[in-house]
Amino acid sequence: MGNWTGLAYKIPRSYLDKCKDRSDLKQSGIYYFYEKKENDEDEVYIGQAGIRKNGEGVLYRIG
């Protein structure tokens, strides 16, 4: 991937409140939500978040 220097985190939804003070999650980024449907199929939602005027980024968007 060339010069990409991004980071990836796997955070269960139940742990999001514990991540509120992480400055690296207050920046721009992309996120994925994984879900197991009732028919046992997997589904994924992909989104993006930029730094907002209030200084919050990905964590604010998903939280």
Buried (B, 14 or more C-beta within 10 A) or exposed (E): EEEEEEEEEEBEEEEEEEBEEEEEBBBEBEBEEEEEEEEEEEEEEEEEBEBEEEEBBBBBBBE
